[in-house]
């Protein structure tokens, strides 16, 4: 290519060289910027000489001198509004109501199974049902993310809807431990995973400046689901029995998923690429991604313990079960504000900044308030504040990954994050149950473990921010 552009007449070439400044002539061809040393989120869109399909979110922070290369997706072109964009948010709201909102009811089932169908099993053994439920919902991330990148959201939503509803229908017929494991612990959450990731990934293609707010509105669906499902299931169990309560919940999920299937679309057409293991492992070669993933992993180790054990802890301190059963609803009602307000302020103050603030707030709540709380009033207040603090995680974690990722690989990279932290979700509740047994039913050990893990996760996220922007405390990032 260089030879074809060289003037054929040597004298013409030399005279043109003389016309240029001496310093420019001696410097030779300009070197392309080293992509390794450019920071990930603020990185300008790649030059023509670099890989043209790369479109890092960082490119939207600064205006490149020559514009984006031809064919590259520029996230600054996201409409940040419009009918299709907000319908996609509506569909995502329904998805998170049905997926994460359902997962937020794990405390209800932990308490119910221990006193009914699975009363002969220990708390640690029973908690495997809810732990597997959380694990499979997140663990499918890399595979589902790759399917999303290759084929788009449509078939994932259809298959996921079927598996989620079918798993809950089979749970309504379960009587043995292994049946609960297969239906509620494996089948249903695999379906929830298949609907969760496409909903989270499509938002990235429609919003940029308002992305935090869009994620916050969508994530509010999980809070509303976490309020309605616990109260609904417990009241229905009393009125119509366990079997029909599960079927009614499944029919509600089916109706909302019909809306989601009709409204969720991606602005970027899928691009089929061959399946390679390196696609899933490549993000781990980036230190910022590793630090974000480690921080989320540690935070996840502690985050679900109050959600899962809050009813058991409250009743052990003398709270009436009729009142304790509303604690998950109180927690999730407060998380509605925790998932919307931080998302809005994240767009103003920086997504990493807001995430770090909320993670430290949550850790301090666990260590300073949950441990000494033994009466009804402090436990209720803790539930509300903890819901607000921990609620920001669901809405802000995907936006952190989007901020340091190529938008064309957002499905795989978000999936890789959630697949890794799914391991934390899997082992968290059984570890908590084992600690509870080790402490002879006293809650201090479990509470301290939850507080230390969430605090450690917040500290690692601070390290990720330092790696990306340095020690600039006031930087919006």
C-alpha positions in Angstrom: 0.0 0.0 0.0 2.9 2.3 0.7 4.5 1.7 -2.7 1.2 2.5 -4.5 1.0 5.9 -2.9 4.6 6.9 -3.6 4.9 9.5 -6.4 6.4 7.8 -9.5 8.5 10.9 -10.4 11.5 11.0 -8.0 12.0 14.8 -8.5 8.4 15.4 -7.7 8.7 13.4 -4.5 11.9 15.2 -3.4 10.4 18.6 -4.0 7.3 17.7 -2.1 9.5 16.6 0.8 11.3 19.9 0.8 8.0 21.8 1.1 7.4 20.1 4.4 8.9 21.4 7.7 12.3 19.9 8.4 11.3 18.5 11.7 8.3 16.7 10.1 10.4 15.3 7.3 13.0 13.9 9.7 10.6 12.4 12.1 9.3 9.8 9.7 5.8 8.4 9.7 3.7 9.2 12.8 3.4 6.3 15.2 0.0 5.1 16.1 -0.9 5.4 19.8 -0.2 2.4 21.9 -3.6 0.9 22.9 -2.1 -0.8 25.9 -1.3 2.5 27.6 -4.6 4.3 26.8 -7.0 4.1 29.6 -10.0 2.0 29.0 -13.1 4.2 29.6 -11.8 7.5 28.4 -10.0 5.9 25.4 -10.6 7.7 22.2 -12.1 5.6 19.4 -9.4 3.6 17.6 -7.4 5.1 14.8 -7.8 3.7 11.3 -4.6 1.7 11.7 -6.0 -0.1 14.8 -8.8 -2.6 14.9 -11.7 -0.8 13.4 -14.5 -2.7 15.0 -13.3 -1.8 18.5 -15.6 0.8 20.1 -14.6 1.4 23.6 -17.0 3.4 25.8 -14.1 5.6 26.6 -14.3 7.0 23.2 -17.4 8.9 24.1 -15.7 10.9 26.8 -13.4 12.8 24.3 -13.9 13.9 20.8 -11.4 12.3 18.4 -9.7 14.6 16.0 -10.6 12.7 12.8 -13.9 11.2 14.0 -14.6 7.5 14.4 -13.3 5.1 11.7 -15.7 4.0 9.0 -18.0 1.2 10.2 -17.2 1.6 13.9 -20.1 1.9 16.4 -19.9 5.2 18.2 -21.8 5.1 21.6 -22.2 8.8 21.5 -24.7 8.2 18.7 -27.1 6.3 21.1 -30.4 8.2 20.9 -30.7 8.5 24.8 -34.5 8.4 24.3 -37.3 7.8 21.9 -40.2 5.3 21.8 -38.1 2.2 21.1 -35.5 3.0 23.7 -38.0 3.6 26.5 -40.1 0.6 25.5 -36.9 -1.4 25.9 -36.5 0.0 29.4 -40.1 -1.1 30.1 -39.3 -4.6 28.9 -36.2 -4.6 31.0 -38.2 -3.5 34.0 -40.6 -6.5 33.5 -37.6 -8.9 33.1 -36.0 -7.8 36.3 -39.3 -8.0 38.1 -39.5 -11.6 37.0 -35.9 -12.6 37.4 -34.0 -10.7 40.1 -37.3 -9.7 41.8 -38.1 -13.4 42.2 -34.5 -14.1 43.5 -35.1 -11.5 46.1 -37.7 -13.7 47.8 -35.1 -16.3 48.8 -35.5 -15.4 52.5 -39.2 -16.4 52.3 -38.4 -19.9 51.0 -35.5 -20.4 53.4 -37.8 -19.8 56.3 -40.8 -21.8 54.8 -38.9 -24.9 53.7 -37.1 -25.1 57.1 -40.5 -25.3 58.9 -42.4 -27.4 56.3 -41.3 -29.6 53.5 -37.6 -29.7 54.4 -37.8 -29.4 58.2 -35.6 -32.4 58.7 -32.6 -30.7 57.0 -30.1 -28.2 58.5 -30.2 -24.5 57.6 -27.0 -24.9 55.6 -28.5 -27.8 53.6 -31.7 -26.0 52.9 -29.9 -22.9 51.8 -28.4 -24.8 48.8 -31.8 -24.4 47.1 -31.6 -20.6 47.2 -27.9 -20.6 46.6 -28.2 -22.7 43.4 -31.0 -20.4 42.3 -28.8 -17.4 42.6 -25.8 -19.2 41.1 -27.5 -20.5 38.0 -29.1 -17.2 37.3 -25.7 -15.5 37.1 -23.4 -18.4 36.0 -24.9 -18.7 32.6 -23.6 -15.2 31.8 -20.7 -16.1 29.4 -22.7 -18.6 27.3 -25.8 -16.4 27.2 -23.7 -13.3 26.6 -22.1 -15.0 23.6 -25.5 -16.2 22.3 -26.7 -12.6 22.6 -23.7 -11.2 20.8 -24.2 -13.7 17.9 -28.0 -13.9 17.6 -29.5 -11.0 19.5 -32.1 -11.1 22.3 -35.2 -12.6 20.7 -34.7 -16.4 21.1 -33.0 -16.1 24.4 -36.1 -14.3 25.8 -38.5 -16.9 24.4 -36.5 -19.9 25.7 -35.8 -18.2 29.0 -39.5 -17.4 29.6 -40.4 -21.1 29.1 -37.7 -22.5 31.4 -38.5 -20.0 34.2 -42.2 -20.6 34.1 -41.8 -24.4 33.7 -39.4 -24.6 36.6 -41.8 -22.8 39.0 -44.7 -25.0 37.8 -42.6 -28.1 38.6 -41.7 -26.6 42.0 -45.4 -26.4 42.8 -45.5 -30.2 42.5 -42.2 -30.9 44.4 -42.2 -32.8 47.7 -38.6 -34.1 48.0 -35.3 -32.2 48.5 -33.9 -33.2 45.1 -37.1 -32.1 43.4 -36.7 -28.6 44.8 -33.1 -28.6 43.7 -33.9 -29.6 40.1 -37.0 -27.4 39.7 -36.4 -24.3 41.7 -32.6 -24.5 42.1 -31.7 -25.3 38.5 -34.4 -25.1 35.8 -36.1 -21.9 36.9 -32.9 -19.8 37.4 -31.5 -21.0 34.1 -34.5 -19.4 32.5 -34.2 -16.3 34.6 -30.6 -16.0 33.5 -31.6 -16.3 29.8 -33.9 -13.3 30.2 -31.8 -11.3 32.6 -28.7 -10.8 30.4 -30.3 -9.7 27.1 -32.4 -7.1 29.1 -29.2 -5.7 30.7 -27.2 -5.7 27.4 -29.8 -4.1 25.1 -30.0 -1.0 27.3 -26.4 -0.3 26.5 -27.2 0.1 22.8 -29.9 2.7 23.4 -28.5 5.0 26.1 -25.2 6.7 26.8 -25.6 10.0 28.7 -28.7 8.7 30.5 -27.5 5.1 30.9 -27.3 5.2 34.7 -30.8 6.5 34.9 -32.1 3.9 32.4 -30.4 1.1 34.3 -31.8 2.4 37.5 -35.4 2.5 36.2 -35.0 -1.0 34.8 -33.4 -2.3 38.0 -36.3 -0.9 40.0 -38.3 -3.8 38.6 -36.4 -6.1 40.8 -37.2 -4.1 43.8 -40.9 -4.0 43.0 -40.8 -7.7 42.4 -39.0 -8.2 45.7 -41.9 -6.3 47.4 -44.8 -8.0 45.7 -43.6 -11.6 45.5 -42.8 -12.2 49.2 -46.1 -10.8 50.4 -48.0 -12.5 47.6 -46.5 -15.9 48.0 -46.9 -15.9 51.8 -50.5 -14.8 51.7 -51.3 -17.3 48.9 -49.7 -20.1 50.8 -52.1 -19.3 53.7 -55.1 -19.0 51.4 -54.7 -21.6 48.7 -51.6 -23.7 49.7 -48.0 -23.9 48.5 -48.8 -25.5 45.1 -51.2 -23.0 43.8 -49.2 -20.1 45.2 -46.3 -21.1 43.0 -48.5 -21.6 40.0 -50.1 -18.1 40.4 -46.6 -16.6 40.7 -45.6 -18.5 37.5 -48.7 -17.1 35.6 -47.8 -13.6 36.7 -44.3 -14.0 35.4 -45.6 -15.4 32.1 -47.8 -12.4 31.6 -45.0 -9.9 32.3 -42.6 -11.8 30.0 -45.0 -11.5 27.1 -44.7 -7.7 27.5 -40.9 -8.1 27.7 -40.7 -10.3 24.6 -42.7 -7.6 22.6 -40.7 -4.6 23.7 -37.0 -5.6 24.1 -34.9 -4.9 21.0 -31.2 -4.1 20.3 -30.1 -1.2 18.2 -27.0 -3.1 17.1 -27.6 -6.0 14.8 -25.9 -9.2 16.0 -22.6 -10.2 14.5 -21.9 -14.0 14.3 -18.5 -14.9 15.5 -17.0 -18.4 16.1 -17.1 -19.7 19.7 -13.7 -19.4 21.3 -12.7 -19.9 24.9 -10.4 -17.0 24.7 -13.4 -14.7 24.2 -14.5 -15.5 27.8 -11.0 -15.4 29.3 -9.8 -12.3 27.4 -11.3 -9.8 29.8 -9.3 -11.3 32.6 -6.1 -10.1 31.0 -7.2 -6.5 31.8 -6.3 -5.4 35.3 -9.3 -2.9 35.6 -11.7 -5.7 34.7 -10.0 -8.0 37.2 -10.3 -5.5 40.0 -13.9 -4.7 39.3 -14.7 -8.4 39.2 -12.9 -9.1 42.5 -14.6 -6.2 44.2 -18.0 -7.4 43.1 -17.1 -11.0 44.1 -16.2 -10.0 47.6 -19.3 -7.8 47.9 -21.5 -10.6 46.7 -20.1 -12.9 49.3 -21.7 -10.8 52.0 -24.6 -9.1 50.2 -27.1 -12.0 50.1 -26.7 -13.0 53.8 -29.0 -10.4 55.3 -31.5 -11.0 52.5 -31.5 -14.8 53.1 -31.4 -14.9 56.9 -33.2 -11.7 58.0 -36.5 -13.5 58.8 -34.8 -16.3 60.8 -32.7 -13.8 62.7 -35.7 -11.6 63.5 -37.9 -14.5 64.8 -34.9 -15.8 66.8 -34.9 -12.5 68.7 -38.6 -12.7 69.4 -40.3 -10.9 66.5 -43.7 -12.3 65.6 -43.6 -14.3 62.4 -46.5 -12.4 61.0 -44.3 -9.2 61.2 -41.0 -10.9 60.3 -42.5 -12.1 57.0 -42.7 -8.5 55.8 -39.0 -7.8 56.3 -38.0 -8.9 52.7 -40.7 -6.7 51.4 -39.5 -3.7 53.4 -35.9 -4.4 52.3 -36.9 -4.6 48.6 -39.2 -1.6 48.8 -36.3 0.5 50.1 -34.1 -0.9 47.3 -36.5 0.6 44.8 -35.0 4.0 45.8 -31.5 2.5 46.1 -31.6 1.4 42.5 -33.1 4.5 40.9 -31.6 7.4 42.9 -27.9 6.2 42.7 -28.4 5.5 39.0 -29.5 9.1 38.4 -26.6 10.6 40.5 -24.1 8.2 38.9 -24.7 10.1 35.6 -23.8 13.3 37.5 -21.0 12.2 39.8 -19.5 9.2 38.0 -20.5 5.6 38.0 -17.5 4.3 39.8 -17.8 7.1 42.4 -21.4 6.3 43.1 -20.8 2.5 43.3 -18.0 2.9 45.8 -20.1 5.3 48.0 -23.0 2.9 48.1 -20.8 -0.2 48.8 -19.1 1.5 51.8 -22.5 2.7 53.0 -23.8 -0.9 52.9 -20.8 -2.4 54.7 -20.9 0.2 57.5 -24.6 -0.6 58.0 -23.9 -4.3 58.4 -21.0 -3.8 60.9 -22.4 -0.9 62.8 -26.2 -1.5 62.8 -27.0 -5.1 62.0 -24.7 -6.7 64.6 -26.1 -4.8 67.6 -29.8 -5.0 66.4 -31.9 -7.3 68.5 -35.3 -5.5 68.9 -38.1 -5.2 66.4 -37.5 -1.5 65.6 -33.8 -1.6 64.8 -34.2 -4.7 62.7 -36.9 -3.1 60.6 -34.9 0.1 60.2 -31.8 -1.9 59.3 -33.8 -3.8 56.6 -35.0 -0.6 55.0 -31.5 1.1 55.0 -29.8 -2.1 53.9 -32.2 -2.4 51.0 -31.4 1.1 49.9 -27.7 0.6 50.2 -27.3 -2.8 48.6 -29.9 -2.0 45.9 -27.5 0.1 43.9 -25.3 -2.9 43.1 -27.7 -4.4 40.6 -28.2 -1.2 38.6 -24.6 0.1 38.7 -22.5 -3.1 38.2 -23.4 -3.5 34.5 -22.7 0.2 33.9 -19.2 -0.2 35.4 -18.4 -3.0 32.9 -19.9 -1.0 30.1 -17.6 1.9 31.1 -14.5 -0.2 30.6 -15.5 -2.4 27.7 -16.0 -2.5 24.0 -19.8 -2.1 23.5 -19.7 -4.9 20.8 -18.5 -7.3 23.4 -20.7 -6.1 26.3 -22.7 -9.4 26.4 -19.7 -11.6 26.9 -17.9 -9.3 29.3 -21.0 -8.7 31.5 -21.6 -12.4 31.4 -18.0 -13.1 32.5 -18.4 -10.8 35.4 -21.7 -12.3 36.7 -20.5 -15.9 36.1 -17.5 -15.3 38.4 -19.5 -13.6 41.1 -22.1 -16.4 40.8 -19.6 -18.6 42.6 -19.8 -16.1 45.5 -23.6 -16.4 45.4 -23.4 -20.2 45.4 -21.2 -20.5 48.5 -22.3 -17.4 50.4 -25.5 -18.8 52.1 -24.1 -22.3 52.9 -21.1 -20.5 54.5 -23.4 -18.4 56.5 -25.4 -21.4 57.6 -22.2 -23.2 58.6 -21.0 -20.1 60.6 -24.4 -20.0 62.3 -24.1 -23.7 63.4 -20.5 -23.1 64.5 -21.6 -20.2 66.7 -24.4 -22.4 68.2 -27.2 -20.3 66.7 -25.7 -16.9 67.6 -25.7 -14.4 64.7 -22.6 -12.4 65.4 -20.2 -14.5 63.3 -22.5 -14.5 60.3 -23.0 -10.8 60.6 -19.3 -10.0 61.0 -18.5 -12.2 57.9 -21.1 -10.3 55.8 -19.8 -6.9 57.0 -16.1 -7.7 56.4 -16.8 -9.1 52.9 -18.8 -6.1 51.7 -16.2 -3.7 53.1 -13.4 -5.6 51.4 -15.4 -5.5 48.1 -15.7 -1.7 48.4 -12.0 -1.3 49.0 -11.1 -3.3 45.9 -13.4 -1.1 43.8 -11.5 1.9 45.1 -8.3 0.2 43.8 -10.0 -0.3 40.4 -10.8 3.4 40.3 -7.2 4.4 41.2 -5.9 2.1 38.4 -8.2 3.9 35.9 -8.0 7.6 36.9 -5.3 7.7 39.5 -5.6 9.5 42.9 -7.9 12.2 41.6 -10.6 12.2 44.3 -12.7 14.8 42.6 -12.6 13.2 39.2 -16.0 12.3 37.7 -15.6 8.6 36.8 
